[in-house]
Amino acid sequence: MSSFNKQVVLITGAGSGIGRATALAFAQAGARIVVSDVNGSNGQQTVELIRQAGGEATYIHCDVADPEQHTAAVAFAVGTFGRLDVAVNNAGIGGRFARLIDQTVSDWEQMMAVNLGSVFYGLQAQIRQMVQQPEGGRIVNVSSIAGVKGMPMGAPYSAAKHGVIGLTKTAALEYVKKNIRVNAICPVYTHSAMVQELMSTAPEMEERMRRVIPMGRFGQPEEIAQAIMWLCAPENDFCTGQAIQMDGGMTAG
Ligand SMILES: NC(=O)c1ccc[n+]([C@@H]2O[C@H](COP(=O)([O-])OP(=O)(O)OC[C@H]3O[C@@H](n4cnc5c(N)ncnc54)[C@H](O)[C@@H]3O)[C@@H](O)[C@H]2O)c1
């Protein structure tokens, strides 16, 4: 894996799960990390873990459903470290597990704001900064296998995650000449607080979820983090506009 020595990396939802694992992985590769989240104590804990391992990190509160907080997070990254090389739009929620007709308008609106609006606002703030940098930048948006397949009981989630891929492809095409690469990652079930919550909805849930994955296991946040880093690596400069599936073989069939 390439070194990200002194690169400035902003990660949303970095207080937990995939976001935290990604923050730790980039820090281990030498990057300076801006950890952002709505959960301040978890965010600060990620910063502490990075510092204890000898890395450099700082925290900013950012509710990804609010466009102004993205602008503030980018300004904070640039004010603290001088530039923004990499952004990972990772923060998200699982939403309510219910059939389409039982999802409420407020379920829908919350999902659109936190899982889709978040990526649109993030891209705007991050690209406004990156177009000013001769070296451009790299962005990874965290979609899901539910962004390439339907997800029974999760219509708003699946719609939002499909939307993330549309935003990724469009942004990649619009800014390809500005040296900005934009890709998406699509994990299948991965050990995190979000999946823990889903598994707790019924005793047989974990086994049902595991059965649909050909490898017969969930992903680890560290595995998704490595794929995100690969998408951002300088050695991978020819890759943009892609949605990479990290799914233990699920979509191969
Ligand atoms: N775990 C999986 O199985 C899985 C699979 C596919 C995609 N994903 C996606 O991966 C991303 C990370 O999820 P995770 O599994 O690590 O879950 P997680 O619950 O462990 O982490 C999500 C993080 O996002 C933060 N967050 C929630 N709402 C926020 C908001 N409005 N503003 C800022 N931060 C907010 C939370 O505080 C938390 O730190 C999400 O976008 C999720 O949809 C997860």
The ligand as an ORCA input file, in Angstrom:
! r2SCAN-3c Opt
* xyz 0 1
  N     -21.811     -1.957      8.151
  C     -22.351     -2.364      7.024
  O     -22.758     -3.515      6.874
  C     -22.445     -1.427      5.864
  C     -22.706     -1.966      4.605
  C     -22.810     -1.114      3.524
  C     -22.636      0.243      3.693
  N     -22.380      0.744      4.915
  C     -22.209      2.192      5.040
  O     -20.989      2.456      5.693
  C     -21.056      3.727      6.320
  C     -20.528      3.614      7.738
  O     -21.393      2.781      8.492
  P     -20.887      1.778      9.648
  O     -21.351      0.449      9.284
  O     -19.470      2.009      9.945
  O     -21.845      2.271     10.836
  P     -21.565      2.923     12.252
  O     -22.927      3.114     12.826
  O     -20.563      2.138     12.999
  O     -20.910      4.345     11.911
  C     -21.643      5.397     11.356
  C     -21.050      6.712     11.861
  O     -21.760      7.793     11.231
  C     -22.068      8.755     12.224
  N     -23.243      9.519     11.834
  C     -24.538      9.147     11.819
  N     -25.325     10.169     11.434
  C     -24.496     11.212     11.205
  C     -24.711     12.546     10.801
  N     -25.931     13.037     10.568
  N     -23.630     13.333     10.646
  C     -22.390     12.877     10.888
  N     -22.123     11.620     11.291
  C     -23.177     10.807     11.457
  C     -22.296      7.963     13.500
  O     -22.169      8.777     14.660
  C     -21.220      6.889     13.386
  O     -19.996      7.321     13.951
  C     -22.520      4.164      6.218
  O     -22.672      5.087      5.160
  C     -23.239      2.866      5.896
  O     -24.450      3.083      5.209
  C     -22.280     -0.047      6.018
*
